[in-house]
Amino acid sequence: MKILTKFIHFLLWLCASLLCTAVLIAASVYLYLSPQLPDVKTLKDFKLQTPMRVMSADNKLIAEYGEKRRAPIAFQNVPIPFIQALIAIEDKRFEEHHGVDPIRFTRVTLDVLITGDKEGAGGSTLTQQVARNYFLSQQKTFTRKFTEILLALKMEQELSKAEIFELYINKHFLGYRSYGIQAAATVYYGKDVNDLTLPQMAMIAGLHQAPSSANPIANPERAKRRRDGVLAAMLSNQFITQSEYELAVAEPISARYHGNNPDFEAYYLAEMVRAEMIDRFGDAAYTDGYTVYTTVNSELQEAANRGVRKTLISYSRRHGYLGPEQQLVGEGTTEREILQSNLSELNKLPTFGGLQPALVVTGKKDELSFIPKGSDRLYSLTLEQVAWARKRIDVDEFGPQLTHVNQVAVPGDVIRVEQTEDGWALAQVPQAQGALVALSPVDGSIQALVGGFDYVLNKYNRAVQSSRQPGSNFKPFIYAAAIDKGYTPATIVNDAPIVRPDSSIEDVWRPKNSGDRYLGPIPFRQALYQSRNLSSIRILDDIGVNYARNYAAKFGFDGNALANDMTLVLGSTAMPPIQVATGYAVFANGGYRVEPYFIDRIEDQSGNILFEASPATVCRGCPDTEQFDLAESPSTSTTAIDIAPLSLSLDQGPPEEEGVSVQAKAEQEHAPRVISAQTAFLMNSILQDVVQKGTGRAANAALNRSDLGGKTGTTNDAVDAWFTGYNGDYVAATWVGYDSHKSLGASEYGGKAALPGWIEFMETALANKPLNTQPQPVGIVRVRIDPRNGLLATARTPNAVFEYFKEDEAPTEYSSDSNLSIDFSADQPAIPTSSSDGGVNSLF
């Protein structure tokens, strides 16, 4: 009995000793680790690494930038079945414990003591996992485990259960660059987490333990077992019924990869936004969860993409075939093995501008068979369908007409094909490039922007970065200057050859009209809508180059950069399409200058607005916009349009640690008037004639609208082709050319090479929109004149027309019925001849 009593005392003493030792060890560990513990209060304001999202004006995704796909979700927005699924599989006593589950901890501790295998130790609560994920490494050591426990206990004192749960669901890596349950729902199912079915929620809840190796894409069988285990745990915890469980486990795996694919293609604009955000926020732009809302409309952007691509593909077809891109030689011993090898290589090739790579399988005399990338079907092209594909020797020189299809390609060749309404068609990736930029003439907001055929093919943004000669596209700015110097649409100007000495080349300068054709004396209006070079040179010679350069600066051009000679009117000064479009906006809106911008607002991760654009907007009749002096031209030091700074005007630097200050929206500014309403009206009237009966009349044939104005442009040797046009809703500039500045071909010009892309865009932009024309301003009169001399017509005047004039410049003298006698012998500059009322009536 004494022995038993002693043994019991010994055991009690031993237990007490062990307990004291454990307490001392725990206290020592606490005293050692406690000062080193991070402040868990920081989790209340913890910023998760969240990518930047670029959105369209109509709330569609353009691009996403950042290594981690994450879309943080608040606890109150998490569906209850998902909360139940996660608690059931990860921590069923989450709502009961205070950071550490004693039952689970005791079990795990005994396992470690018995087996000695700390690698197999688990049992962490959700709180402990949050502590580990936010503050600690994944290394399995006793020190880290004790630190994890202490942190979990502190977290339960400082944070609510909802806050801890929210931290957990937004931090975890869940496979395929997704972090957090919202991103995982998008990646695996293309849905918001609230739109998932019960088995889909269970699938994502089960991903937390092995997201890389047990996700439904990489290992669907293992993922299904894990999902069913989550459902079983939910059933065990009475979160779901037996019937719900049976239906859910019977559900097949439906997950597939949903990349961060944009809703539409606007890569050139997305890169502009990315560069702007990096300039503003540094690398934090990729991680702090900014959402950038642009001014671009998705429907208009898609129309612009089509316009540029269709134009370039058509141009490429007009100039012959460059041949197959490459010849594939597959590996294998049988025809099937070689074919499969070739198809495998084919599927690695990129698609450019909708042009799919395709493998030629057979090439008979009258039929070519091929398999497009990503397909297992065989398609064919006939000789008639590939008849355009004569070998290109030079831009205007082709090989003989095709007599059989295998002159185009042979088996093993990789060609490009295009999906059309009539089926597949042979195509080729164009070597020429193009650009289109469209903006609102009311406030300068960019509605669509295309910088080339395909951003993946070439990232150079020709809409804003490429300076090209606009050719006759620049003439309207000189003609507007002439109107403010006393010219009228009826002023007669001479369209006849000019020969001038040119000291810069020690030769003579002989400018020519297109086709080397001359019309003699013609009205000012006709000189512009038919784009007569010689008439235009005479006009510039009369008003003066310096005056014209200063005047052009009103439209946003850099006066210092403009040519300082007669070539100014021929568009010899290179400039990007965005600059040309901005200049034409003045004609489109009745005389006001707007500045282009493409970022409407920037929001932080919580939806707070950090920046909101406040563009200067056209306000007709507002007093602050109408005060300007026609006689006072801007200085030639006017700065050229710089698209990047115009997009943001924040004064503060990158965000400081305590957060980004909010930029309040500035008071609305009004766009300044830079030319008179009367001058703008007269120019608009003439530019509408370009579309109605001049070099841009194909636009009228296609769109059949009376509110369109614009101008074509073609430079020497057809190196650049342009069309810039507008109505009151949109102004768009299109350009086509080679990056190498070589000729587009003898038969190419603005109305043929560039105008079709503008038409394609405007067909969508103006669909179902009413006519938007400028109102006739006060001070404009319309009178019947003799087009031969610009004087008032009599009842007997042949071919009389109605013409607009500024009220004080309308003719008062009647035309004689006799024919005019004109002397073409002298090459004199245009000199105004005054009529009795002091107006300009004729120039010879």
PAVO-86949 format. One record per residue (C-alpha): x, y, z; residue in one letter. Coordinates in steps of 0.5 Angstrom, whole numbers, padded with zeros to 4 digits, always signed. Example, Ala and Ser with C-alpha at 12.3 -4.5 7.8 and 13.67 -1.06 7.14 Angstrom:
<recs>
+0025-0009+0016a
+0027-0002+0014s
</recs>
This chain:
<recs>
+0000+0000+0000m
+0006+0005+0002k
+0009+0003-0005i
+0003+0005-0009l
+0002+0011-0005t
+0009+0013-0006k
+0008+0011-0014f
+0002+0016-0014i
+0006+0021-0011h
+0011+0020-0016f
+0007+0021-0021l
+0003+0027-0019l
+0010+0030-0018w
+0012+0028-0024l
+0006+0031-0028c
+0007+0037-0024a
+0014+0038-0026s
+0012+0037-0033l
+0007+0042-0032l
+0011+0047-0029c
+0017+0045-0034t
+0012+0046-0040a
+0009+0053-0037v
+0016+0055-0036l
+0018+0053-0043i
+0012+0056-0046a
+0013+0063-0042a
+0020+0063-0044s
+0018+0062-0051v
+0013+0067-0050y
+0018+0072-0047l
+0023+0071-0053y
+0018+0071-0058l
+0013+0076-0056s
+0017+0082-0057p
+0018+0080-0064q
+0011+0079-0066l
+0008+0084-0071p
+0003+0088-0070d
-0004+0084-0072v
-0007+0091-0072k
-0004+0092-0079t
-0008+0087-0082l
-0014+0092-0081k
-0011+0096-0087d
-0007+0091-0090f
-0007+0092-0098k
-0007+0086-0102l
-0003+0085-0108q
-0008+0087-0114t
-0008+0088-0121p
-0009+0094-0125m
-0016+0093-0129r
-0017+0098-0135v
-0024+0099-0137m
-0028+0102-0143s
-0033+0107-0142a
-0038+0102-0143d
-0035+0098-0137n
-0032+0092-0141k
-0025+0090-0139l
-0019+0092-0144i
-0013+0089-0140a
-0011+0087-0133e
-0004+0088-0131y
+0000+0085-0125g
+0003+0078-0124e
-0003+0076-0119k
-0010+0076-0121r
-0014+0078-0115r
-0021+0081-0114a
-0022+0082-0106p
-0029+0081-0104i
-0032+0083-0097a
-0034+0078-0092f
-0042+0081-0093q
-0041+0079-0100n
-0039+0072-0100v
-0045+0067-0101p
-0047+0063-0095i
-0046+0056-0098p
-0038+0058-0099f
-0037+0060-0092i
-0040+0053-0090q
-0036+0049-0095a
-0030+0053-0092l
-0031+0052-0085i
-0033+0045-0086a
-0027+0043-0089i
-0022+0047-0086e
-0024+0049-0079d
-0031+0046-0077k
-0030+0050-0070r
-0028+0056-0073f
-0034+0060-0069e
-0032+0057-0063e
-0025+0057-0061h
-0020+0063-0060h
-0015+0062-0065g
-0013+0055-0063v
-0017+0049-0063d
-0015+0045-0057p
-0018+0039-0059i
-0015+0039-0066r
-0008+0042-0063f
-0008+0036-0057t
-0009+0031-0063r
-0004+0034-0067v
+0001+0035-0061t
+0000+0027-0059l
+0001+0025-0066d
+0008+0029-0066v
+0010+0026-0060l
+0009+0019-0062i
+0011+0019-0069t
+0016+0025-0068g
+0014+0027-0075d
+0013+0034-0075k
+0013+0035-0083e
+0006+0031-0082g
+0004+0036-0077a
-0003+0040-0079g
-0009+0042-0075g
-0008+0050-0076s
-0014+0054-0075t
-0016+0059-0080l
-0014+0064-0076t
-0007+0061-0075q
-0007+0060-0083q
-0008+0067-0084v
-0002+0069-0079a
+0002+0064-0083r
+0000+0067-0090n
+0001+0074-0088y
+0007+0074-0083f
+0011+0068-0083l
+0014+0063-0088s
+0012+0056-0090q
+0018+0053-0086q
+0016+0048-0081k
+0019+0049-0075t
+0017+0049-0068f
+0019+0056-0067t
+0015+0058-0073r
+0009+0054-0070k
+0009+0057-0063f
+0010+0064-0067t
+0004+0062-0071e
+0000+0060-0065i
+0001+0067-0061l
-0001+0071-0067l
-0007+0067-0068a
-0009+0069-0060l
-0007+0076-0061k
-0011+0076-0068m
-0017+0074-0064e
-0017+0079-0059q
-0016+0085-0065e
-0020+0082-0070l
-0027+0080-0071s
-0029+0073-0074k
-0031+0076-0080a
-0025+0080-0081e
-0021+0074-0080i
-0025+0070-0085f
-0024+0076-0090e
-0017+0076-0090l
-0017+0068-0091y
-0021+0068-0097i
-0017+0074-0101n
-0010+0072-0100k
-0009+0064-0101h
-0006+0062-0108f
-0011+0058-0112l
-0008+0056-0118g
-0007+0059-0125y
-0005+0066-0122r
-0011+0067-0118s
-0011+0069-0111y
-0017+0069-0107g
-0024+0066-0108i
-0027+0071-0113q
-0021+0071-0118a
-0021+0063-0117a
-0029+0063-0119a
-0027+0067-0125t
-0021+0063-0127v
-0024+0056-0127y
-0031+0058-0128y
-0032+0065-0131g
-0037+0067-0126k
-0037+0071-0120d
-0037+0067-0114v
-0044+0069-0112n
-0046+0065-0119d
-0043+0059-0117l
-0047+0052-0116t
-0046+0048-0110l
-0041+0043-0113p
-0037+0049-0116q
-0036+0053-0109m
-0034+0046-0106a
-0029+0045-0111m
-0026+0052-0110i
-0026+0051-0102a
-0022+0045-0103g
-0017+0048-0107l
-0013+0051-0101h
-0009+0045-0099q
-0006+0043-0106a
-0008+0049-0111p
-0003+0047-0116s
-0003+0039-0116s
-0011+0038-0115a
-0014+0043-0119n
-0020+0041-0123p
-0016+0043-0130i
-0009+0040-0128a
-0012+0034-0124n
-0020+0033-0125p
-0020+0026-0122e
-0016+0028-0115r
-0020+0035-0115a
-0027+0031-0116k
-0025+0027-0110r
-0023+0033-0106r
-0029+0037-0108r
-0033+0031-0106d
-0030+0031-0099g
-0032+0038-0098v
-0039+0036-0099l
-0039+0030-0095a
-0036+0035-0089a
-0042+0040-0091m
-0047+0034-0090l
-0043+0032-0083s
-0044+0039-0081n
-0051+0039-0083q
-0050+0045-0088f
-0053+0041-0093i
-0058+0035-0094t
-0057+0028-0096q
-0061+0030-0103s
-0057+0036-0104e
-0050+0032-0103y
-0052+0027-0107e
-0054+0032-0113l
-0048+0035-0112a
-0043+0029-0112v
-0046+0027-0118a
-0045+0033-0122e
-0039+0033-0127p
-0033+0037-0127i
-0035+0043-0131s
-0028+0047-0130a
-0024+0050-0135r
-0019+0055-0136y
-0022+0062-0137h
-0016+0067-0138g
-0016+0074-0137n
-0018+0075-0144n
-0021+0082-0145p
-0028+0083-0147d
-0025+0087-0154f
-0019+0089-0157e
-0016+0095-0155a
-0008+0094-0154y
-0005+0100-0157y
-0010+0104-0152l
-0008+0099-0146a
-0001+0101-0147e
-0002+0108-0147m
-0006+0107-0140v
-0001+0103-0137r
+0005+0108-0139a
+0001+0113-0136e
-0001+0109-0129m
+0007+0107-0129i
+0009+0115-0130d
+0004+0117-0124r
+0004+0111-0119f
+0011+0107-0121g
+0011+0100-0120d
+0005+0100-0115a
+0000+0101-0121a
+0001+0093-0122y
-0001+0092-0115t
-0005+0097-0111d
-0012+0095-0115g
-0013+0101-0119y
-0019+0101-0124t
-0018+0106-0130v
-0024+0108-0134y
-0022+0110-0141t
-0026+0114-0145t
-0026+0109-0151v
-0033+0106-0153n
-0032+0098-0154s
-0037+0098-0160e
-0033+0104-0164l
-0026+0101-0162q
-0028+0094-0165e
-0031+0098-0171a
-0024+0102-0172a
-0020+0095-0171n
-0025+0092-0177r
-0024+0099-0181g
-0016+0099-0181v
-0015+0091-0182r
-0020+0091-0188k
-0017+0097-0191t
-0010+0094-0190l
-0012+0087-0192i
-0015+0089-0198s
-0009+0094-0200y
-0005+0088-0199s
-0009+0084-0204r
-0009+0089-0209r
-0001+0089-0210h
+0000+0081-0211g
+0002+0075-0206y
+0008+0074-0202l
+0008+0067-0202g
+0007+0062-0196p
+0010+0064-0189e
+0014+0057-0188q
+0014+0050-0190q
+0013+0045-0185l
+0017+0038-0185v
+0013+0034-0179g
+0017+0028-0176e
+0014+0021-0176g
+0014+0015-0181t
+0007+0015-0183t
+0003+0021-0187e
-0002+0021-0181r
+0004+0022-0176e
+0007+0027-0180i
+0001+0031-0181l
+0000+0031-0173q
+0007+0033-0172s
+0005+0039-0177n
-0001+0041-0174l
+0002+0041-0167s
+0007+0046-0170e
+0002+0050-0173l
-0002+0051-0167n
+0004+0054-0164k
+0004+0060-0169l
+0000+0066-0167p
-0006+0069-0171t
-0005+0076-0173f
-0011+0081-0174g
-0016+0075-0175g
-0012+0072-0180l
-0011+0065-0178q
-0005+0061-0180p
-0007+0054-0184a
-0003+0048-0186l
-0004+0046-0194v
-0005+0039-0194v
-0007+0038-0201t
-0005+0042-0208g
-0009+0040-0214k
-0009+0044-0220k
-0016+0047-0219d
-0017+0046-0211e
-0012+0047-0205l
-0014+0044-0199s
-0012+0046-0192f
-0013+0046-0184i
-0014+0052-0180p
-0010+0053-0174k
-0014+0050-0168g
-0019+0046-0173s
-0019+0039-0175d
-0023+0040-0181r
-0021+0040-0188l
-0023+0046-0192y
-0021+0048-0200s
-0020+0054-0204l
-0021+0054-0212t
-0017+0057-0217l
-0022+0063-0218e
-0022+0064-0210q
-0014+0065-0210v
-0014+0069-0217a
-0012+0075-0214w
-0005+0072-0211a
-0001+0073-0217r
+0007+0073-0215k
+0009+0080-0212r
+0015+0082-0216i
+0015+0090-0213d
+0009+0094-0211v
+0006+0095-0218d
+0009+0089-0221e
+0006+0082-0221f
+0008+0075-0224g
+0003+0072-0229p
-0004+0070-0228q
-0005+0064-0224l
-0007+0058-0228t
-0007+0053-0223h
-0008+0053-0215v
-0001+0050-0213n
+0002+0056-0216q
+0000+0059-0209v
+0002+0054-0204a
+0004+0046-0204v
+0003+0041-0198p
+0006+0043-0192g
+0006+0050-0193d
+0003+0055-0188v
-0001+0060-0191i
-0006+0065-0188r
-0013+0065-0189v
-0019+0070-0187e
-0026+0068-0184q
-0031+0072-0188t
-0039+0071-0189e
-0038+0067-0195d
-0033+0062-0192g
-0025+0062-0191w
-0021+0066-0196a
-0014+0066-0198l
-0010+0072-0194a
-0003+0075-0192q
-0001+0079-0186v
+0000+0086-0189p
+0007+0089-0190q
+0004+0096-0190a
+0001+0099-0184q
-0005+0103-0182g
-0008+0108-0176a
-0014+0110-0174l
-0016+0115-0168v
-0023+0118-0167a
-0025+0123-0162l
-0031+0127-0159s
-0031+0134-0162p
-0035+0136-0156v
-0029+0135-0151d
-0024+0131-0154g
-0025+0124-0151s
-0022+0119-0155i
-0027+0114-0157q
-0023+0109-0161a
-0016+0108-0163l
-0012+0103-0167v
-0004+0104-0168g
-0003+0098-0173g
-0005+0092-0176f
-0004+0088-0170d
-0001+0090-0163y
+0002+0083-0162v
+0005+0083-0169l
+0008+0090-0168n
+0007+0095-0162k
+0009+0101-0165y
+0003+0106-0164n
+0002+0110-0170r
-0004+0113-0168a
+0000+0118-0163v
+0008+0116-0164q
+0009+0116-0172s
+0010+0123-0175s
+0008+0122-0182r
+0007+0128-0188q
-0001+0129-0188p
-0001+0132-0195g
-0007+0135-0198s
-0010+0133-0191n
-0007+0139-0188f
-0010+0144-0194k
-0016+0146-0190p
-0012+0150-0184f
-0009+0154-0190i
-0016+0155-0193y
-0019+0157-0186a
-0013+0162-0185a
-0014+0165-0192a
-0022+0166-0191i
-0020+0170-0185d
-0015+0174-0190k
-0021+0176-0194g
-0022+0170-0198y
-0029+0167-0200t
-0031+0161-0202p
-0033+0164-0209a
-0026+0168-0210t
-0023+0166-0216i
-0016+0162-0216v
-0012+0160-0221n
-0010+0153-0222d
-0004+0153-0227a
+0003+0151-0227p
+0008+0154-0223i
+0016+0154-0224v
+0020+0158-0218r
+0027+0158-0217p
+0029+0153-0211d
+0036+0155-0208s
+0036+0149-0203s
+0037+0145-0209i
+0040+0150-0214e
+0034+0148-0219d
+0027+0150-0220v
+0021+0148-0216w
+0015+0145-0220r
+0010+0143-0216p
+0004+0139-0220k
-0003+0137-0219n
-0005+0130-0218s
-0005+0127-0225g
-0001+0133-0228d
-0008+0136-0230r
-0010+0144-0229y
-0016+0147-0229l
-0015+0155-0230g
-0019+0160-0226p
-0023+0156-0221i
-0027+0158-0215p
-0024+0157-0208f
-0029+0152-0206r
-0027+0148-0212q
-0020+0149-0211a
-0021+0145-0204l
-0026+0140-0205y
-0022+0138-0211q
-0015+0139-0208s
-0012+0143-0213r
-0005+0144-0211n
-0003+0150-0215l
-0009+0154-0213s
-0007+0152-0206s
+0000+0154-0207i
-0002+0161-0210r
-0007+0162-0204i
-0001+0161-0199l
+0003+0165-0203d
-0002+0171-0202d
-0003+0170-0195i
+0004+0169-0193g
+0007+0163-0190v
+0009+0166-0183n
+0001+0168-0182y
-0001+0161-0184a
+0004+0158-0179r
+0001+0162-0174n
-0006+0161-0176y
-0005+0154-0176a
-0002+0154-0169a
-0010+0156-0167k
-0011+0148-0168f
-0006+0146-0164g
+0000+0145-0168f
+0007+0147-0166d
+0008+0153-0170g
+0015+0152-0170n
+0015+0145-0173a
+0011+0147-0179l
+0015+0148-0186a
+0017+0155-0187n
+0016+0155-0194d
+0011+0154-0200m
+0011+0146-0198t
+0007+0148-0192l
+0000+0148-0196v
+0002+0141-0199l
+0003+0138-0192g
+0010+0137-0192s
+0011+0137-0184t
+0010+0130-0181a
+0005+0129-0175m
+0001+0124-0172p
-0006+0122-0174p
-0008+0124-0167i
-0006+0131-0168q
-0009+0132-0175v
-0016+0129-0172a
-0015+0134-0166t
-0014+0140-0171g
-0020+0137-0175y
-0025+0138-0169a
-0025+0145-0169v
-0028+0145-0176f
-0033+0139-0173a
-0035+0143-0167n
-0036+0150-0170g
-0029+0153-0168g
-0027+0151-0161y
-0021+0147-0160r
-0021+0141-0155v
-0015+0137-0153e
-0015+0129-0153p
-0015+0125-0147y
-0017+0118-0146f
-0017+0117-0138i
-0024+0119-0135d
-0023+0117-0128r
-0018+0112-0124i
-0021+0109-0118e
-0017+0105-0112d
-0019+0098-0110q
-0024+0101-0105s
-0028+0104-0111g
-0026+0111-0108n
-0024+0116-0114i
-0017+0118-0114l
-0018+0122-0121f
-0023+0125-0125e
-0022+0128-0132a
-0025+0135-0133s
-0024+0137-0140p
-0025+0143-0143a
-0032+0142-0147t
-0035+0146-0152v
-0040+0151-0150c
-0043+0155-0156r
-0045+0162-0154g
-0042+0162-0147c
-0039+0169-0146p
-0032+0166-0144d
-0031+0162-0150t
-0033+0168-0155e
-0028+0173-0153q
-0022+0172-0158f
-0019+0177-0163d
-0018+0175-0170l
-0013+0179-0171a
-0009+0176-0166e
-0006+0170-0168s
-0002+0165-0163p
+0005+0165-0162s
+0009+0160-0166t
+0012+0158-0160s
+0005+0154-0159t
+0007+0147-0156t
+0005+0141-0160a
+0000+0136-0158i
+0003+0131-0153d
-0002+0126-0152i
+0001+0123-0145a
+0001+0129-0141p
-0006+0131-0143l
-0009+0124-0141s
-0008+0126-0133l
-0007+0133-0130s
-0006+0131-0123l
-0001+0135-0119d
+0001+0130-0113q
+0006+0125-0114g
+0006+0118-0113p
+0002+0116-0107p
+0005+0116-0100e
+0005+0111-0095e
-0001+0114-0092e
-0005+0113-0098g
-0007+0117-0105v
-0010+0124-0104s
-0016+0124-0108v
-0016+0129-0113q
-0023+0133-0113a
-0026+0134-0120k
-0024+0141-0122a
-0030+0146-0124e
-0032+0145-0131q
-0028+0149-0136e
-0030+0151-0143h
-0026+0150-0150a
-0024+0156-0152p
-0026+0159-0159r
-0020+0159-0164v
-0024+0161-0170i
-0030+0165-0171s
-0037+0161-0172a
-0037+0164-0179q
-0030+0162-0181t
-0032+0155-0178a
-0039+0155-0182f
-0036+0156-0189l
-0030+0151-0188m
-0035+0146-0186n
-0039+0148-0192s
-0033+0147-0197i
-0031+0140-0193l
-0038+0137-0194q
-0037+0138-0201d
-0031+0134-0201v
-0035+0128-0199v
-0041+0130-0203q
-0037+0131-0210k
-0030+0132-0209g
-0024+0127-0207t
-0028+0124-0201g
-0035+0122-0205r
-0034+0115-0204a
-0036+0116-0196a
-0043+0120-0199n
-0044+0114-0203a
-0043+0109-0197a
-0046+0113-0192l
-0051+0117-0195n
-0051+0123-0190r
-0051+0130-0191s
-0047+0132-0185d
-0041+0129-0187l
-0034+0133-0188g
-0027+0131-0189g
-0021+0131-0193k
-0017+0126-0197t
-0009+0127-0197g
-0004+0123-0201t
+0004+0125-0201t
+0009+0125-0206n
+0010+0118-0209d
+0004+0116-0205a
+0008+0114-0199v
+0002+0116-0194d
-0005+0116-0195a
-0010+0120-0191w
-0017+0121-0190f
-0020+0125-0184t
-0027+0126-0183g
-0033+0128-0178y
-0040+0130-0177n
-0042+0134-0170g
-0041+0127-0166d
-0034+0124-0168y
-0028+0126-0172v
-0024+0121-0174a
-0017+0121-0178a
-0014+0115-0182t
-0007+0113-0185w
-0004+0108-0189v
+0003+0107-0191g
+0009+0103-0190y
+0014+0104-0184d
+0020+0104-0188s
+0017+0110-0192h
+0016+0107-0199k
+0011+0108-0204s
+0004+0105-0203l
+0004+0104-0211g
+0002+0109-0217a
-0005+0108-0216s
-0006+0109-0209e
-0009+0115-0206y
-0012+0117-0200g
-0019+0116-0202g
-0017+0109-0204k
-0012+0107-0199a
-0015+0110-0193a
-0022+0112-0194l
-0025+0105-0193p
-0023+0104-0186g
-0026+0111-0184w
-0032+0109-0188i
-0032+0102-0184e
-0032+0106-0177f
-0037+0111-0179m
-0042+0106-0181e
-0042+0103-0174t
-0041+0110-0170a
-0047+0114-0174l
-0052+0108-0174a
-0058+0110-0172n
-0056+0117-0170k
-0059+0123-0173p
-0056+0128-0177l
-0051+0133-0173n
-0050+0139-0177t
-0047+0146-0175q
-0053+0151-0175p
-0052+0157-0179q
-0049+0163-0175p
-0051+0170-0175v
-0047+0174-0180g
-0047+0169-0186i
-0051+0170-0192v
-0053+0166-0198r
-0053+0169-0205v
-0054+0167-0212r
-0047+0168-0216i
-0044+0167-0222d
-0039+0161-0221p
-0034+0164-0226r
-0033+0170-0222n
-0036+0170-0216g
-0041+0176-0217l
-0048+0176-0216l
-0052+0172-0222a
-0057+0175-0226t
-0063+0172-0229a
-0059+0170-0235r
-0053+0168-0232t
-0051+0161-0234p
-0050+0155-0229n
-0051+0160-0223a
-0050+0157-0216v
-0052+0159-0209f
-0046+0161-0204e
-0045+0162-0197y
-0041+0169-0195f
-0039+0173-0189k
-0045+0178-0189e
-0040+0184-0190d
-0036+0180-0196e
-0042+0178-0200a
-0042+0181-0207p
-0046+0187-0209t
-0044+0188-0216e
-0048+0184-0221y
-0044+0179-0226s
-0043+0181-0234s
-0046+0176-0239d
-0040+0176-0243s
-0034+0171-0242n
-0028+0173-0238l
-0022+0174-0241s
-0016+0171-0237i
-0009+0172-0238d
-0005+0165-0237f
+0002+0168-0239s
+0005+0171-0233a
+0006+0167-0227d
+0004+0172-0222q
+0002+0171-0214p
-0005+0171-0213a
-0007+0179-0212i
-0014+0181-0209p
-0018+0185-0214t
-0022+0190-0210s
-0030+0190-0212s
-0034+0197-0211s
-0035+0194-0204d
-0028+0192-0202g
-0029+0185-0202g
-0025+0180-0206v
-0028+0177-0212n
-0022+0175-0216s
-0015+0172-0216l
-0010+0171-0222f
</recs>
